[in-house]
Amino acid sequence: MSHIKSVAIVGAGASGAIAASALAAEDVFDHIRVFERRGTAGGTWIYDADPGQPFKLCPGKLPPDIDSPLEIPCSLPATTPHITRERYDKTPIYENLTTNVPDIAMSYSDLPFSYGPFVPHWVPKQYIENYFSSHGTDKYLITNTTVEDISKLDSPDPNNPRWSLTLRRFHPVNQQDEWWEEEFDAVIIANGHYSVPYVPKVPGLEEYMAKYPKRVMHSKQFCSATDFTQKRVMIIGNSASGQDLTTSLVREAAHPVYQSRRSAGRWDGDKPPEGVEWKSVITRYELSGDIVFSDGSVILGDEIDKIIYCTGYKPSFPFWNIQRGGQQLYDYHEDRLVGGYLHTFFQELPTLTIIGLPRVLTFRSMEYQAIAIARVWSGRSVLPDKQGQRLWEQNRAELTKRERRKFHDIPWDDGETVQYLQALFDIAGLPRFDGAGRFPPVLDERTRWAIRNIKKYPEPGRNGTEDGYVIFNSAEVKDSLHFI
């Protein structure tokens, strides 16, 4: 694909930072632009001390319903009144959040975090900003600019489409939005997937929220445990954010802090920690304020002040023009990319890629993706044919369905992570003899040891602590990347 000379990157978080570096290192792309809707690089690691006005929770609704595309002006460039509709641009970072992947496995291979193993949120945010400047790719940054539409252009070569991006920027002086278009040979989607919160549909929940409008929230709206001092709180969920918030709230909120969970979590022992009371799944909300659980127990309406849903997020692509893009990008029923290959490439759209979607080694896995993309688009590597890519997708779908897990979750301990990163490593290959291109990182024994043994929270039946973090016997752990 040596015909690719201009590339747009959507997002200046961890995915966008490494994508820009990988493309620049190839020394064949004439025009690289990184569009970021916030005022700085950092992506999901930007901390919003002021979360803004609470957004409306929509139980059971998916991003196409609640984060739909904006109406584009008929002709461009254009100026319009400033759009104030909720765009979910605030981040999910809370005051005391720390990383949950050991620094040696999380940082990019050519620049370590300043310290570790688990660092506060401002460290990765500063790290991403510094990564742009230290690699000279900050010159590609276009901040305060939202990509509102990505459309495929008519092309003499339909197998290698070019793209039109519709862009919007708020002008603070005249208080209006400025719109314009730019064209590119290829596009990398690096917009992250922690923007649009998901709340499951529960009988009576919408009516409950209408009657008690300030009682229910999502973890994305959580800033600090001190906001809940002596409040009676229930957490819904016991994955990473559920564990973090429960641990924080026990120090500030009234006891017990309720935690509703579908099943035992990785950090759960035989009984709840002091100050915590486990509850089963909620089956119904009553207008009286009562909350009914699957085991028949009830929390009365006057026994709860706040309910926090720690139920995750759904990827959102409001900029993707399905009609002019040629296909659906994401299947929310199957919860996966449509026509993808290695969670990175698109079988029918070879000039479109995505970085950062799979649950795996965060920054480090993004590095493998970015280098593989850059190498293919520079014409120095090739992918398997479409039949081979379709076979990968089919086998992946059958495997994850059989094992009842998510398509884009990649576990460590069964060797799947290593196989995945090896596949990207093989596509990337070595840089040119003259030095153009990045080396894909090696997954050395020191990094593998950290993944297996260094954990953020103690786990029942595991052993030992060292320097304030936990070291486990990896033979006793079901999967080492469960915490992501």
N, C-alpha and C positions, 0 to 999 in steps of 0.2 A: 504493500500500500504506500509506495513512495510518493504517490500523487498527493498525499495529505500534507498540507503546508500550514493550515490554520486550524487551531483547536480552541474550543471554548470549554472551560471548566465551571460547573455550576456549584458554587460553595467553596468557602475558604476555611473550612475546618481541617481536621486531620487528613481526610481523604484528599481534599483540594491541595493541601500543602505538599504532600508527597507526589501527587500527580504532576504538579507544576515542576517540581524538581526532576522527576523522571523524564518528562518531555524535554526540558531544557538541556539535560545531559546528553540527549541523543544528537543535538546540534544539527538537526535537519528541519526543524519547524520554524517557519518565518514569523508566525504570528500566534501568540498564546495569550489568552485573556482568562482571568479568574474573577467571576462575578460573585459578589457577596452582598447579601441584603443588609447585614449589620454594618456598623461603622468601623469594624476592625476584623482581622482574622481571629480565629479561635473556635468557631463553630459552636457545638453544644457545650463547650467548656467555658463560654462567656457567662459570668455570673450576673444575674439581674437582681440587685438588691431590692429594687422596686419592681415587683412582678406585674404592675399595671392593674387595670380593671379585671376582676375575675371573668373568665370566659364561661360561656354556657356549656354545661356538660350535656351530652346527647347520648344516653345509653343505647348501645347496640349499633350506633351509627358509625360508618366508615369514612375515611378521608374524602372519597368522591362526593359524599353527601354534605360534609361540614367544612371541607377545605377546597371548594370547587374553584374553577378558573374564574378570573376576572373578565369582564367584557372589554375587549380590545377596541380602541378607537378605529374608526373605519379607514382613516388614512394616517400614515406616519411620515415624518415625526408629528407629534401632537402635544398639546398641553391641556390638562383636565383638572377639575377640582380634586383636591387630595382625597384619596380613598382611606376611610377609617375602619373598614370592615376587619374583623378579626382574621389575622393571617398566621397565628401561632408562631410568631417570630421570637418570642421570649424563650429562654432555655429552661431545662428542667433542673439546673444546678441549685442545690440548697447550701446553706451557710457552712455546714461542717462536712460536706461531701469530700471523700477521698477516693482515689482510684481503687480498683479491685483486681488489677492485674499487676504482678511484680514488674518493677520498672525495667529490668533487663529484657523482659519479653514484650513490654508495651512500647517502649521508645523505638524510633527508627534506628537502623543499624549503625549509622554514621554519626549519631549525636545522642549521647545518653541524657537522661533526665539529670537535673542537678543533684538529686539525692533520691532515696527510696527506702523500702520497696513500694510503699503505698503513700502517695503524695496528695496534699490538699489540692482542690480544684484549680487554684490559680497557677499551679506549676505547669500542668499541661496547656493551659491557655497561653501563658507566657512562652512556653516551649514552641507552640505552633507559630505564634507571632515571630519569634526569633528565628525559626526555621526558614520562614520566607526571606527574612533579611539576610541571614547568614549564607543562604544559597543564591542570593541575588535575584530571587523570583518575586520579590515584593513589587518590582516594576510592572508585573503583569496584573496586579490587584486593581479591581474596580469595585470600591466599596459603596455602601448605601444604595445599591442597585439590585433590583429584584428581576429575575428572569420570569416573565409572565407567560411566555409561549415558546415552545420549540416545535417547529414545523419542518417537514421534509420538503426540500425544493425540487422542482422539476429538473431532472438531470439527464444528460445523454447516456449516462451509465447508471441505470437503476440499481445495479448491484452494489454501487458505492455512492449512496446519496449524500448530497450536501444539505446544510441546515440553515434555517433562518431563526434567529432568536429575537423575540420582542422583549424589550427591556423597559423598566420603569424606575424613575428616581424622583424622590421628593425634593423640591426646591425650597429650602427653609426661608428664603427671603420673600418670595412671592406666594408661599404657602400653596403651591400647586404641584401636580405630578407631571413630570416630563417623560414622554414616551419616544422610543426610536427602535430601529431594527439594525441588526448586524448579521452578516453571513459567515459561515465557517464550513470547513471541509469535514470536521469531526467534532463530536461533543462527548465530554465525560460528565456523567451525573455524579456529583459528590455532595449532595445536599443533606446527607444524614437521615436518620429515621427516628429521632427522638423529639419530634415537634408536635405531632397531632396525638393527643392522649386518647386512649381507648378505655371506655367504661362498659362492661357487659350489661345486657338488658336483664333486668330483674323485675318480676311482677310488682307493681305498685311504686317502683322507684321514681318514675317521672312525676307522679302525683305527690309523692313524698317531698321531692325537691321543690315542687311548686308551693307546697304548704309551709315547708321549712327551708326557705331559699338560701340560707347561709350555713346550713348544716353539713352538706355533702360537698367534697372537693376531690380533686385528683392530686397525686403526689407532685405533679408539675407545678402546682400552685403553692407548694410547701416551701418556705424559706428558712424558718428557724424553729426549733423546739420551744424556745422561750415564748413564742406566740401562743402556746397552749398550756401555759403554767396553770396547774390545778384544774385544767379542763378534763372532762371525761371523754376519751378518744377511742375510736375503733379503727384499726388498720385492716384493709381488705387486701390480702395477698401476703405471701411470705418468700418472695424471691429477693433479689438484691435490694431494691428500693424499700420493699416491705421490711426487710431485716434492718436496714439502716435507720428507717424512721422509727421503728419500734424501739430499737436500742437507744435512740436519742430521746424519745418521748418518755421513756421510763424514768429519766432523770428529772423531768419537768412536769409532766401531766399527772393528774390524779390516778391513783391505783384502784383497780387494775386497768392497765391498757389492754383493751380487747384486740385480739388478732384473729380474723376470720381466715381460715385456710382450707383449701380443698384436700390437701394431703400433707403429710409431714415433709418439712423442708430439709435441706442439707444441714442446716445448723441446729435443727430441733433434736432434743434429747427425748427421754421418756416423759418428762414433765416440763412445763413452761418455765422460763426464767422468773426470778422473783419480780413481782410487780406486773406480770403479764398473765392474761387469762385467754386460753385458746377457745375459739368458737368454730363451729362447722360452717358450711356454706349457707349464705342467706338465701332463703326461698321466697320471702315476701316482705314487703314494707307495708305497714298499715298507716292509714291517715291519722290514727290516734298517736302516731309517733313510735309505736312498738315495732320491733324488728324480729322476725321469726326465722329460725334456723332449721336446717335439715334434720337435726336430731330432736326437734320439737321444743327446744329451749327458746326463750324469749328475753330480749332486753327491752325494758319498758321505755317509752318515749322520754320520760323525765330522768332517765339514767344515762343519757348520752348527750354530749354537746357537739361533737364533731366526728364525721366519718370520712376517712381518707382512703381513696381507691389507689392502690399501688398495683395497677393492672396493666401497666406498660403502654406501648405506643404502636401505631401502625404507620408503615411508610406512606408518604404522601408525595404525589407528583402533579400538583395542580397546573404546572406549566406544560405538561405533555399533551399535545394536540393529537388525540386518537385518530381523528378524521384525516389530518394531513401528515400524521406520523406513520400511518400505514398499518398499525396494529395496536392492540392493548399492551400496556407496559407491565401491569401487575394484576394478578388474579387474586382478589381478596377472599374469595371462597376457598381457594387452594392455599392462600397465604404465601404466594411465591411469584417470582418473575415469570413472564410469559416468553417462552422460546429462548431461555438463557443458556449459557454455557460457562461452567466454572464460576457461577455467581458473579460474573464479570462481563462477559460478552453476550451479544444478541445474534442469534443464528441468521436472521433475515435482515439485520441492520448492522453491517460490519463497521460502520463509521460512528456507532453509538455504543458506549460502554457505561458501566456503573461501578463505583468503588465504595466499599464499606458496609455492604448489606449483611453478609453472613456473620453469625455469632461465632467469632473465633478470636485470634490474638490482636484485635483492635488495630492500633497504629502499625504494628509489625506486619500483620497480614495485608494491610492496605499497601504496604511497600511492595510486596510481591505482586499484587494486582497492578499497581501503577507501572512497574518496570515491564511487566508482560505486555501491557497495553502499548506503552511507548515503543517497545521493540517491534511489535506487530505493525503498528502504524508507520514506523520508520522504514518498513520494508525489509527488516533484518531477520524477521521470524515469521512463521506462518502457523495458522491454526489448523486443526483437522478439518476435513471437508464437512459440509452441512450434515451429511448422514452420520458421521462420527459424533458431531455435536448433539444431534437429536438423540442418538443412542445414550449419550451421557445423561441427558435430561430425563429420558424415559427410565433408565436404571435408577437414577437418583430418586425420582418420584416413587417408584415401586419400593425401594429400600426404606425411605422415610415413612411411607404409608404402612408398610409391614411392621415397622418398629414403633409406630405411633409417635413420631416426633416431627418437628418442623423441618421443612425442606431446607432452610438456610441455617439450621443449627449444625455445627460441625464439632463433634466431641473429640477430645484429645486421647483418652486412654485406650481406645480401640484402634489407634493408629490412623484414624480418618483425617485428623488435622495435618499430620505429616504427609499423607498421600496428596491432600489438596495443595499444600504449599509446594510439594515436590513437582506437581503438575505445572504450577505457575512458574516455578524455578526453571523447569525444562523448556518452557516456551520462551522465557527471557534469555536463557543462555548467557554467554559472556559478553562483555562490552567489546567494542572494536579494538584492534591492536593499537590504534593511535590514541586510545583513551576515551573515545566518545561513548557515552552510555554509562549507566550505573551497574555495579555488580549486584545481583540479587543476593540478599543476606543468606548466610549459612545458619542452620539451626543447630548450634553446637551443644555439647553436653552440658555446659554451664547453664545455658538458657533452658534446656529441657529439665534440668534438675530444679530450677526455680519454679517452673510451671507445675511440676509434680509435688513440690514440697512446701512452697511458701504460700500461705493462705491468710486472708484478711481477718477471718473470724475463726475461733475454735470450733471444732466439729466433734460431736459425741464419739467417744471411743478412739480419738486420735491423740497424739502424744506430743508434749513438749512445747516450750516457747524459747525464743532466742531474740535478744535485742528488741523486744516489744512486739514481735510478730510471731506467727505460729508456724512450726515446722512439723509436718505430718509424715507418717509412714505411708508412702504412696500406694502400697499394696492394699491398704484399707479403704481407699477412696474410689467411689464409683466412676467419677469423671473429673478431671482436674480443671476443666474450663466451665464448670457449672455456674460459677459466680458471675460470668459475663452476662 
